[in-house]
């Protein structure tokens, strides 16, 4: 033991070789000091979060629930904070592996940099962790600058990088300027003046980015939905360009199809199909659907979802608000790009991937894929049974907690459902994504064999529109 201790004995300065005395070791950079959120069962409280957050959590989630699953509480809080930080936009962008990872990272760091601040009722000022950076020693920095200067005198920049490290850095495409984006948009847009082709009839929705209205094609006589997007209000113009390119390629009988796009005075006019039956939400909230009709809607919706999945697109917001109906029996998925959600209340629009339809893996910030749409389809099926999704009467924070903690929700009318419908729901609402069915698998599920003609929905559509006094035909 004595010899072992001597090996680690601290030497006096005089014992240190003088040749090493001037050696400068750079301090660590970008050190992250995380404030880890923990739950103390004895005090029944969290540590690592501001007191203001504790009060907010206690208001909506009971002590027993917090103690049972504190991780679910943390997931719910991070999602809420993330959604409140996000600028509410009408345009949603096609999720990719990159954007999914970026959003997951954003949620993980949504509460950074403000730990300890008082939110005073405003959750945007709260954080769960704090990051700091430690600068390198000044002499080390000076030495580094001299070394780099010497290298640059001898070799070019690329050789210098190779000499410092054998790691090859992936070259990323340069970000387009607003002028470059506009120029590329002009190439994709029809050259005609939209006012010469379309006659505006009535406004049916509006948002931060623009207005949605019904219009008549002067040349063809048909009605369309047009979203007028003010590009001056869009900070992500390059993503809009990408979205148009994707939308032009997506055409399916069960999607609200993109028809054309025009550019007028920095306003983008996106032309989409118009369905006269309105959203499925009106039917599920005002009328009672039978199983064969629910099977028909699920079948047609799945056709659209499967087409998106085959083309590498995740919808990520499947719900009754985003399934539009036509009195001719058309059932089309919308809001997978530019098509604005023109119906529905604020509670249903709280965040991207509306919380009440959100899959557990999204809430828990796990890497997710196409099967999030299958979970949401199962929740939409519950809407068609019960008239609303699970937890709709709960606050978004509590709903997120319940999704993260409970997984598959209970269905009040479960015992009244046929065995085929029960199995269909079980296949959709499987928490284990490996066991959850894919869209392709569900298309051959025996429950869909019960589907009747979608034209049987017409009486339900007309009844709902009469009750709500919101017939699209009135605007035509």
Beta strands, then each sheet from edge to edge (+ up, - down):
strand 1: 38-40
strand 2: 45-47
strand 3: 198-206
strand 4: 210-217
strand 5: 223-230
strand 6: 258-264
strand 7: 267-273
strand 8: 278-279
strand 9: 323-325
strand 10: 331-333
sheet 1: 1+ 2-
sheet 2: 3+ 4- 5+ 7- 6+
sheet 3: 8+ 9- 10+
end
